[in-house]
Each structure stands twice: as structure tokens, then as C-alpha cells.
């Protein structure tokens, strides 16, 4: 994209001072979505290729976290994971997209906690803004909601069973597939990806 961001103009459009704009841009730079260049301003770096790379990075991190969760899962966490999948099933059946977004975040957070990872969890936190964006787009699609439910159930099943290889594989496949759906919806053309 390489489109330039005008901080003052953006502040005027949003009716705020430039201070929160600068803070937001610093956060976006941390997430890799913009780049601040000396004496040239801030450039938007997010495009289909960038999004694809972020999805692949997230798939790698989430799959390793799922692997470690399967290895380190404690009994109370297994119960919580099952309960979340049951709530996801009900929300999917009722078409409650907002509930699914919240439950999706809970599901992944439970896996992160169960994994007892600190380093990998810190790395994945850098993509939280992007993850929220993906979830909002994906959970608005009824077919995608059903696919995601099946994948989440398979991930939970593998983790609870302690099957590290399967937990890693199904998590990676889930993140890559849902990410591809996101790319197709947001960028609308596979030629751009």
C-alpha cells in the first residue's frame, strides 16, 4: 500500500488531539501495520501480502502454543475448554456472532493459559488488533461459523487428549484456513494475495 498517514488531518477527522493519534500509530507500528520513516512521515504497510504473512506467523505461534497446551493441560483447564466449546456450539446454532467473537477470544486465551507459555504468548499479543479484525469478518459468515466450530472442537479434543502432534496440526490448519477466508473477503481477489 505505502499510503502516507497525515496525523493532523486524521486528528481533525476524529475530533481529537494529535497525541492519541501518535500513540495509536506507535502501537500500529509495533504490530507491523505502519512504518514511521524519518522526515517522510508514517506509511501504511498493510496489504494482502502483509496480511498473509501475519496469518502465517500467527499459525506458527498458535500451533506451538496448542502443542504445549496438549502437553501441559491440567484437569480444570480441560473442563473449562469443554465448557467454552459447548457455549460456542449454542452461539453458532443461534447465529450470535458477537457472542462467538467473545467466546473465540476466550477459547484461544484458555489454550494460551493451559500451555503455560510466556514467551510465545507475548509474541502473539502483538497481533491482537489484527485478530479482532479477522474474527469480526469471519464470524459474520454463517458457513464460516460452522467450519470454525468444527475446527475449535477438534482443537479442544486434541489438546484434552494430550495429542501434541494433532493439536499442533489442527490449530495450524484452522488459523491458515480462516486466515485465507479473511484474505478472500477483505481483499476480494486472489490475484492480490
Backbone bond lengths (Angstrom), bond angles and torsions (degrees), N, CA, C in turn:
res aa  C-N    CA-C-N  psi(-1)  N-CA   C-N-CA  omega(-1)  CA-C   N-CA-C  phi
1 X - - - 1.437 - - 1.523 110.78 -
2 X 1.329 116.46 -59.64 1.463 122.48 179.08 1.523 113.59 55.25
3 X 1.312 117.21 30.39 1.455 122.23 175.93 1.520 108.38 -78.96
4 X 1.330 117.06 139.05 1.456 121.67 -177.79 1.525 110.84 -85.47
5 X 1.330 115.80 140.16 1.463 122.14 177.58 1.520 108.56 -99.50
6 X 1.325 116.23 127.41 1.460 121.07 175.90 1.530 107.81 -98.37
7 X 1.335 116.11 106.81 1.466 121.28 -174.84 1.528 112.35 -59.99
8 X 1.317 117.05 -45.10 1.477 120.32 -178.16 1.528 111.71 -64.84
9 X 1.317 115.55 -44.34 1.459 120.08 179.43 1.529 110.98 -63.77
10 X 1.317 116.82 -41.30 1.460 121.75 178.39 1.532 110.73 -64.37
11 X 1.329 116.87 -41.05 1.469 121.32 177.91 1.531 110.34 -62.21
12 X 1.317 117.05 -41.73 1.472 120.95 177.85 1.520 111.02 -64.01
13 X 1.320 117.19 -44.83 1.462 121.17 -179.76 1.526 111.57 -60.81
14 X 1.325 116.51 -37.37 1.469 120.81 -177.39 1.529 112.70 -91.13
15 X 1.342 116.78 -7.54 1.460 120.64 178.76 1.521 113.25 69.08
16 X 1.330 116.24 36.82 1.463 121.19 178.80 1.524 109.09 -131.31
17 X 1.341 115.84 170.27 1.459 119.29 175.65 1.527 108.80 -76.57
18 X 1.313 116.37 173.20 1.466 119.57 -179.79 1.529 112.23 -75.96
19 X 1.340 117.64 -16.70 1.469 120.22 -178.47 1.533 112.44 -59.50
20 X 1.359 120.04 -52.43 1.472 117.88 178.45 1.531 112.93 -65.57
21 X 1.335 116.70 -28.32 1.469 120.09 177.03 1.525 109.36 -65.83
22 X 1.338 116.57 -45.35 1.468 120.69 179.18 1.525 111.06 -62.52
23 X 1.335 116.82 -40.37 1.466 120.67 178.43 1.531 110.69 -64.75
24 X 1.331 116.38 -43.38 1.464 120.51 179.28 1.531 110.43 -63.85
25 X 1.315 117.18 -41.58 1.465 120.44 179.32 1.530 111.66 -65.84
26 X 1.337 116.70 -35.30 1.471 119.52 175.81 1.532 110.20 -63.26
27 X 1.340 116.19 -41.40 1.468 120.18 178.15 1.529 110.51 -64.84
28 X 1.323 116.54 -43.06 1.465 120.36 178.61 1.531 110.98 -63.91
29 X 1.330 116.43 -33.40 1.465 119.22 177.43 1.525 109.86 -68.54
30 X 1.321 117.50 -38.98 1.459 121.78 176.57 1.518 110.21 -59.51
31 X 1.324 116.72 -36.71 1.454 121.97 -179.26 1.531 112.17 -83.34
32 X 1.324 117.01 -3.90 1.448 120.28 176.63 1.520 115.02 83.59
33 X 1.315 116.84 12.98 1.462 119.89 -176.14 1.526 113.16 -89.93
34 X 1.325 116.38 -23.70 1.459 121.33 175.51 1.522 107.94 -135.33
35 X 1.329 115.80 164.62 1.463 120.79 177.44 1.522 108.84 -135.34
36 X 1.317 116.05 125.77 1.462 121.42 176.98 1.525 107.86 -88.67
37 X 1.323 115.37 122.19 1.458 120.70 -179.50 1.528 108.89 -113.07
38 X 1.327 117.86 129.95 1.460 120.29 179.88 1.532 112.02 -54.43
39 X 1.306 115.40 130.36 1.478 125.06 177.44 1.533 113.75 60.29
40 X 1.343 117.51 9.40 1.468 119.43 178.35 1.521 111.69 -121.35
41 X 1.333 116.57 -13.02 1.450 120.02 178.46 1.515 112.49 97.11
42 X 1.320 114.82 -159.84 1.463 121.69 -176.92 1.522 108.56 -110.13
43 X 1.340 116.20 128.82 1.456 121.87 -179.58 1.525 110.21 -111.18
44 X 1.318 115.97 139.01 1.454 121.62 174.93 1.522 107.51 -78.03
45 X 1.329 116.46 126.67 1.462 121.74 -179.14 1.524 112.31 -106.53
46 X 1.315 116.55 -9.69 1.457 120.60 -174.59 1.522 110.67 -74.41
47 X 1.340 116.22 124.42 1.453 123.31 174.13 1.530 107.17 -151.73
48 X 1.291 118.62 -173.87 1.467 121.50 -176.50 1.528 111.94 -61.08
49 X 1.320 117.49 -41.83 1.465 120.05 179.84 1.531 111.01 -65.53
50 X 1.326 114.98 -42.60 1.468 120.32 179.30 1.532 109.30 -63.12
51 X 1.320 116.29 -44.32 1.471 121.42 179.70 1.528 110.12 -61.35
52 X 1.328 117.11 -42.22 1.458 120.16 179.23 1.526 110.98 -61.91
53 X 1.325 116.99 -42.28 1.457 120.45 178.52 1.528 111.09 -63.82
54 X 1.328 116.60 -39.10 1.465 120.14 178.14 1.531 110.70 -64.24
55 X 1.314 116.21 -39.26 1.465 120.77 178.48 1.528 110.11 -64.07
56 X 1.314 116.85 -44.27 1.467 120.32 179.92 1.526 111.31 -66.06
57 X 1.332 116.88 -37.61 1.471 120.14 176.65 1.522 109.90 -64.93
58 X 1.309 116.47 -43.45 1.467 120.15 178.78 1.529 110.26 -63.93
59 X 1.330 117.64 -41.15 1.467 120.97 179.05 1.527 110.34 -60.20
60 X 1.320 117.03 -42.25 1.465 120.39 179.76 1.524 110.84 -64.37
61 X 1.317 116.67 -45.93 1.462 120.18 -179.30 1.526 112.23 -67.10
62 X 1.334 116.35 -48.46 1.471 120.39 -177.77 1.530 111.09 -63.83
63 X 1.328 117.61 -35.87 1.464 119.34 -179.11 1.527 111.02 -68.23
64 X 1.319 117.78 -36.98 1.462 120.45 177.08 1.525 111.20 -69.93
65 X 1.328 116.08 -37.44 1.465 120.46 176.93 1.533 109.66 -64.34
66 X 1.329 117.68 -42.11 1.469 121.09 178.11 1.525 110.31 -63.72
67 X 1.308 116.66 -39.86 1.461 121.16 178.34 1.530 110.48 -59.40
68 X 1.328 115.83 -47.49 1.461 119.91 -179.77 1.525 111.57 -69.39
69 X 1.329 117.70 -32.25 1.468 120.48 176.30 1.525 109.85 -63.38
70 X 1.326 116.92 -41.89 1.469 120.53 178.36 1.530 110.85 -62.95
71 X 1.293 116.14 -32.93 1.467 121.26 -179.44 1.535 111.91 -78.23
72 X 1.350 116.92 -33.78 1.465 120.95 -169.68 1.529 114.73 -112.30
73 X 1.320 117.55 2.68 1.467 121.96 -174.27 1.530 111.99 -59.07
74 X 1.320 115.87 132.46 1.461 122.52 175.31 1.523 108.55 -101.39
75 X 1.309 116.97 155.81 1.465 122.79 -174.34 1.538 114.42 -53.49
76 X 1.341 120.33 -46.20 1.474 118.77 179.81 1.543 112.78 -61.49
77 X 1.331 116.32 -34.53 1.466 120.25 178.95 1.522 110.77 -68.00
78 X 1.323 117.40 -33.77 1.472 121.60 177.39 1.519 109.76 -64.16
79 X 1.322 116.54 -42.55 1.462 121.57 178.29 1.527 110.39 -61.90
80 X 1.325 116.61 -44.04 1.477 121.07 179.79 1.524 111.11 -64.59
81 X 1.314 116.72 -40.22 1.468 120.82 -179.96 1.528 110.64 -64.34
82 X 1.332 116.63 -43.41 1.475 120.66 176.49 1.528 111.17 -60.55
83 X 1.322 116.37 -43.22 1.471 121.09 -179.44 1.525 110.57 -62.61
84 X 1.312 116.93 -40.26 1.468 120.36 179.27 1.521 110.64 -65.20
85 X 1.334 117.93 -42.37 1.467 120.76 178.16 1.534 109.71 -62.63
86 X 1.319 117.98 -38.88 1.471 120.64 176.96 1.529 111.35 -62.42
87 X 1.335 116.69 -42.01 1.467 120.11 177.09 1.533 110.77 -66.10
88 X 1.314 117.04 -36.90 1.471 121.40 177.34 1.527 110.40 -63.96
89 X 1.321 116.05 -37.93 1.463 120.35 178.68 1.519 110.02 -61.79
90 X 1.320 116.61 -47.09 1.472 120.19 179.02 1.525 111.78 -63.39
91 X 1.310 117.05 -43.47 1.467 121.16 -179.68 1.531 110.98 -65.42
92 X 1.326 116.77 -36.57 1.470 120.87 177.56 1.517 110.12 -65.46
93 X 1.329 116.71 -44.93 1.467 121.55 -179.69 1.525 111.81 -63.57
94 X 1.335 116.96 -35.29 1.471 120.00 -178.88 1.528 112.42 -88.75
95 X 1.342 117.36 -7.77 1.464 120.94 179.53 1.518 113.48 73.90
96 X 1.330 117.01 24.96 1.468 122.37 -178.05 1.530 110.33 -82.54
97 X 1.329 116.08 83.10 1.471 121.34 -175.25 1.524 112.53 -60.73
98 X 1.330 117.90 -41.49 1.467 119.41 -179.99 1.527 111.56 -63.52
99 X 1.328 116.48 -39.73 1.462 120.12 176.67 1.522 110.27 -64.24
100 X 1.324 117.04 -40.14 1.468 120.82 179.77 1.527 111.71 -63.92
101 X 1.308 116.41 -37.88 1.470 119.79 178.39 1.527 109.33 -61.32
102 X 1.328 116.42 -48.17 1.464 120.84 179.50 1.530 110.98 -63.93
103 X 1.325 116.87 -43.13 1.459 120.55 -179.87 1.531 111.88 -66.94
104 X 1.336 116.84 -35.86 1.458 121.01 176.52 1.523 109.80 -60.27
105 X 1.320 116.04 -45.11 1.466 120.32 178.64 1.524 110.51 -63.01
106 X 1.340 116.72 -42.03 1.464 121.24 177.48 1.525 110.57 -61.12
107 X 1.331 116.41 -46.21 1.463 122.40 -179.58 1.524 111.14 -55.83
108 X 1.324 116.37 -52.10 1.464 119.87 -178.35 1.529 110.97 -66.59
109 X 1.316 117.24 -37.59 1.467 120.86 177.90 1.528 110.34 -63.66
110 X 1.332 117.57 -41.11 1.465 120.57 177.94 1.528 110.84 -60.99
111 X 1.310 116.29 -38.83 1.470 120.31 178.07 1.523 109.91 -66.81
112 X 1.335 116.40 -41.95 1.470 119.88 178.65 1.523 110.53 -60.47
113 X 1.332 116.86 -44.97 1.466 121.10 179.88 1.530 110.17 -64.83
114 X 1.330 116.49 -44.69 1.462 120.70 -179.22 1.528 111.79 -62.00
115 X 1.315 116.71 -31.47 1.466 120.96 -178.24 1.526 111.96 -70.94
116 X 1.322 115.72 -21.81 1.460 122.32 -176.84 1.530 111.56 61.19
117 X 1.319 115.73 24.15 1.469 121.21 178.33 1.519 109.47 -80.97
118 X 1.283 115.30 140.31 1.458 119.14 172.92 1.525 110.13 -113.21
119 X 1.316 115.95 -49.38 1.461 120.05 -178.14 1.529 111.94 -64.62
120 X 1.336 116.95 -50.64 1.462 120.29 -179.23 1.527 111.34 -64.07
121 X 1.332 116.35 -37.74 1.464 120.04 178.67 1.530 111.08 -63.64
122 X 1.318 117.25 -37.69 1.469 120.33 177.61 1.535 110.48 -65.95
123 X 1.323 116.17 -38.49 1.461 119.29 179.32 1.527 111.14 -65.58
124 X 1.325 117.10 -39.87 1.466 120.62 -177.72 1.527 111.19 -71.08
125 X 1.327 117.57 -26.89 1.465 121.28 178.83 1.528 111.70 -59.25
126 X 1.307 117.43 -27.03 1.462 121.09 -178.89 1.525 111.92 -65.84
127 X 1.317 118.29 -15.05 1.454 121.72 -178.73 1.526 112.35 -107.77
128 X 1.305 119.20 14.11 1.458 120.44 -175.65 1.532 112.18 -61.74
129 X 1.306 118.40 -40.45 1.467 120.57 179.04 1.517 110.13 -60.52
130 X 1.304 116.11 -44.92 1.452 121.82 -178.80 1.526 111.21 -67.35
131 X 1.337 116.45 -39.81 1.458 119.90 179.06 1.518 111.87 -60.17
132 X 1.325 117.13 -42.32 1.465 120.80 179.44 1.529 109.90 -60.94
133 X 1.314 115.86 -39.67 1.462 120.66 178.36 1.522 111.09 -62.65
134 X 1.321 116.50 -45.90 1.467 120.87 179.53 1.521 110.41 -60.16
135 X 1.313 116.32 -48.22 1.469 120.50 -176.70 1.520 112.01 -61.14
136 X 1.306 117.85 -39.31 1.460 120.50 -178.49 1.531 110.54 -64.90
137 X 1.313 116.88 -42.48 1.460 120.77 179.44 1.526 110.82 -67.42
138 X 1.313 115.97 -47.69 1.460 120.27 -173.94 1.519 113.03 -68.69
139 X 1.316 118.21 -42.66 1.460 120.28 -175.96 1.527 113.71 -75.62
140 X 1.305 117.21 -1.89 1.464 119.45 174.48 1.537 110.79 -84.08
141 X 1.326 117.15 -9.11 1.459 122.81 -177.79 1.540 110.20 -102.64
142 X 1.357 118.31 117.03 1.475 120.93 -177.38 1.535 114.37 -58.37
143 X 1.320 118.21 -40.10 1.468 120.84 178.89 1.517 110.15 -64.37
144 X 1.302 115.39 -42.88 1.465 120.55 179.76 1.528 110.85 -64.38
145 X 1.311 117.19 -37.92 1.473 120.31 178.19 1.528 110.76 -58.49
146 X 1.347 116.82 -43.54 1.471 121.04 179.56 1.531 111.00 -65.50
147 X 1.325 117.23 -44.47 1.466 120.68 178.30 1.526 110.65 -60.57
148 X 1.330 115.89 -46.39 1.470 120.69 -178.77 1.523 110.98 -62.07
149 X 1.319 117.27 -39.54 1.467 120.25 178.76 1.527 110.63 -60.56
150 X 1.322 116.73 -46.72 1.465 119.91 178.23 1.521 112.02 -60.53
151 X 1.322 115.96 -40.67 1.468 119.98 179.54 1.527 111.22 -67.83
152 X 1.331 116.41 -43.04 1.467 119.46 178.68 1.524 110.81 -62.09
153 X 1.323 116.64 -41.52 1.465 120.20 178.37 1.534 110.56 -62.14
154 X 1.333 116.97 -41.31 1.474 121.05 179.34 1.532 111.25 -66.55
155 X 1.324 116.50 -38.05 1.467 120.69 177.95 1.525 109.45 -63.83
156 X 1.330 116.05 -48.79 1.466 120.67 -179.67 1.523 110.40 -60.41
157 X 1.311 116.88 -44.24 1.472 122.25 -179.69 1.526 111.08 -59.25
158 X 1.326 116.82 -44.88 1.466 121.18 -179.51 1.528 111.30 -66.28
159 X 1.317 116.34 -42.16 1.467 120.06 179.59 1.525 110.12 -65.14
160 X 1.322 116.97 -47.23 1.464 121.16 -179.13 1.529 111.05 -62.64
161 X 1.320 117.10 -35.67 1.469 121.56 178.66 1.529 112.19 -74.77
162 X 1.331 116.90 -11.04 1.458 120.18 -178.01 1.512 113.53 75.49
163 X 1.330 116.84 19.48 1.467 122.49 -178.88 1.534 108.24 -87.43
164 X 1.321 115.59 90.29 1.463 120.95 -173.91 1.526 113.16 -61.81
165 X 1.334 116.67 -42.86 1.467 119.93 -178.81 1.529 111.16 -64.06
166 X 1.322 115.62 -45.58 1.473 119.42 -179.43 1.532 110.91 -67.40
167 X 1.328 117.61 -40.96 1.470 120.99 179.34 1.530 109.96 -59.20
168 X 1.325 115.58 -44.24 1.466 120.43 178.72 1.532 110.63 -62.18
169 X 1.322 116.59 -47.40 1.468 121.56 -176.26 1.525 112.65 -65.64
170 X 1.337 116.85 -47.76 1.470 118.20 -175.94 1.528 111.45 -70.07
171 X 1.339 117.23 -32.42 1.468 119.46 176.36 1.524 109.88 -67.02
172 X 1.333 116.60 -46.44 1.471 120.21 179.72 1.528 110.31 -59.98
173 X 1.320 116.33 -47.28 1.463 120.47 -179.28 1.528 111.35 -61.81
174 X 1.327 116.43 -39.73 1.474 121.15 178.74 1.530 110.98 -62.30
175 X 1.322 116.48 -49.13 1.471 120.08 -177.16 1.524 110.46 -65.28
176 X 1.326 117.53 -42.10 1.467 120.66 -179.92 1.531 110.60 -65.90
177 X 1.336 117.44 -45.99 1.457 120.34 -178.45 1.530 111.70 -64.95
178 X 1.328 117.16 -46.42 1.467 118.81 -179.89 1.527 110.38 -67.55
179 X 1.329 116.19 -32.88 1.464 119.73 175.96 1.517 111.86 -65.44
180 X 1.326 116.81 -39.11 1.466 120.56 177.33 1.529 110.34 -64.42
181 X 1.316 115.71 -38.57 1.470 119.94 176.12 1.521 109.92 -60.66
182 X 1.314 115.50 -44.83 1.464 120.62 178.15 1.534 110.76 -58.96
183 X 1.325 116.62 -47.86 1.465 120.21 179.72 1.525 111.11 -58.53
184 X 1.327 116.47 -43.61 1.462 120.59 -179.72 1.527 111.92 -64.09
185 X 1.321 116.50 -37.04 1.465 120.08 -179.58 1.523 110.82 -75.02
186 X 1.312 117.06 -49.39 1.461 121.30 -173.75 1.524 112.45 -73.95
187 X 1.316 116.92 -42.74 1.459 119.69 -175.88 1.514 112.18 -99.06
188 X 1.308 118.66 -6.49 1.453 127.96 169.40 1.524 116.74 56.53
189 X 1.296 118.64 -4.89 1.457 119.35 -177.14 1.510 109.92 -144.77
190 X 1.308 117.38 123.24 1.459 120.81 179.70 1.523 111.48 -65.11
191 X 1.322 118.06 -21.89 1.462 119.27 179.16 1.517 110.76 -64.51
192 X 1.375 117.11 -27.78 1.446 120.15 -179.64 1.523 111.31 -78.61
193 X 1.335 117.71 -18.08 1.463 120.66 -173.05 1.511 111.12 -86.26
